[in-house]
């Protein structure tokens, strides 16, 4: 029995190692609570970027976060890819920044170019006016932290 078990374990572990991990986009799609974000990423032409090796840290607003925006905002942004791209890249930081490191920061430079303010108090982490509600969703090209509000970059 032992002679049969070892080759089977080796075979199973080979499959486990070769199984493709999910990138940021595929992870967001699979979660099911980022439909608006995924649609926005597609409209802004950022799918290939967020599927690239990275690594990236994405502060991902949920569908509920997008629903908090004034009526018509999402539709207007979907029709303005450049503005949408600026907003979405304001939610992305280069590198894989896990929650334990995020809480040590006061700000972080986003891919958009502007800094996002970070504060941690009483177990709550805020990015500007957005609360981080779930952390450290690992992907093969970075990490996702879920936020409850869409954050807007500063006016230029």
N, C-alpha and C positions, 0 to 999 in steps of 0.2 A: 504494500500500500504506500509506503514512504517513497519508493522509487517512482511511482506514478504521480504522486503529489508534487514533488519538486519540479519536474518539467512543466507541469500545469501552472504552478505558481510563477515560474520564469516566463512562460508564455503570457499569462495575465499581466504581469508587471511590465512586459514589453509593450503591450497594448496601452496600458495606463500612461506610460512615458510618452508614447507617440501620439496620443490623443491630442488633437488641437485644442489649445486654450482659447477662450473667447477674448476678443479685443474690446475696447471701450464701446464701440458702436454695437457690436453683437450682444454685449452684456446689457446695455441699455434697452435694446429691443427685447431681449429675453425677460427682463424685469417686468415689463408690461405697464409700468407707471411713468414712463418717459416718452409716450407717443408724440406729444407736441415737441419735445426736445429733438427727437429723432427726425421728425418732419422738418424742423428748423435747420438741423445740421445738413440734411439733404438739400434744402432750398438754398442754403448758403454755400454749398459746394465744399463742405468740410469733411465729408465721409472718408475720402482717401487719406486725409491728414490724420484723422482720429483712428484710422486702421493701420497707420504706419507704426514703425517700431517705437517711436517716442523716446523715453517714457513721458507720459502726461499725467497731470492731476486735474481731474474735472470736478468742478463743484456743480452738480447736476440738479437743476430745478425740476421738480415733479410736475405732472400735468396740473395738479392743484395750484402750484406756484404760478404757472402760466395763466390759469383761470382767474387769478387775482388781479391781473393787468386790466386796465380800462377796456371796455368793450371795443372791439375792432382793432386793437393793438396788434394781436398776433397775426391777423389777416393782412394788415398793412405791412408788417415786418416781412412776412413771407413773400410779399411782392417787391421788397427792397433788399435784395441779397447783400449789398455792400453794408448797409446799416445793420442788418441781421448778423452778418459775419463779425462786425465790431462788437456787438453785444455778446455773441456766443464766445468769441475768443477772450472776452473779459472774464469768462467763467473757467478759463484754462490756465494752468501754471505749468511751465516746463519742469520735467523731473517727476519722480514718484515721491510725493510728500504724504507720508502716513499721518494719521491723526495725532500721534504722540509728538510729531514734529510741528504740525500746524499750530498746536496750542502754545508753542514756544515763540511763535512769530507775532509781530505787531502789524506787519503788512507783507504782501507778496506781489512781485511783479508778474502781471498776467501776460499771456501771449499777445493780447491786444496792445500792450505797451504801458498801460496805466497800472498803478498799484491798487490793490484791493486791501481795505483795512480789515484786520483780524483782531478779535478780542475774545478772551476766555475768562468767564467769571462764573463761579458757582456751578461748574459742570456744564455750562452752556457755552458753545462756541458760536460766534457771530462773524459773518463776512459782510461788511457794511451793515445793511439792515436785514440780512437773511440769516436765519438760524440753521445751523448744521444739525440735521435730524437723524442721519445715519452715516457711519464712517467706514473707511477701509474696505470698500468693495473692490477686491483685487481683480485685475485683468492682466492679460499677458503683455500689455503695453502701458501699464500705469495703474492708477487707482481712481475710484469714484467716491466722492463724498456727496451725500444728498442734502440739498438745501430747500427751504420752504418758500423762498421768494426769488424771483428773477432779479438779479442785480444789474444795474445800468452803469455803464462807464461814465466818468465825468465828462461834461461837455467840453469840447475842444475850443 
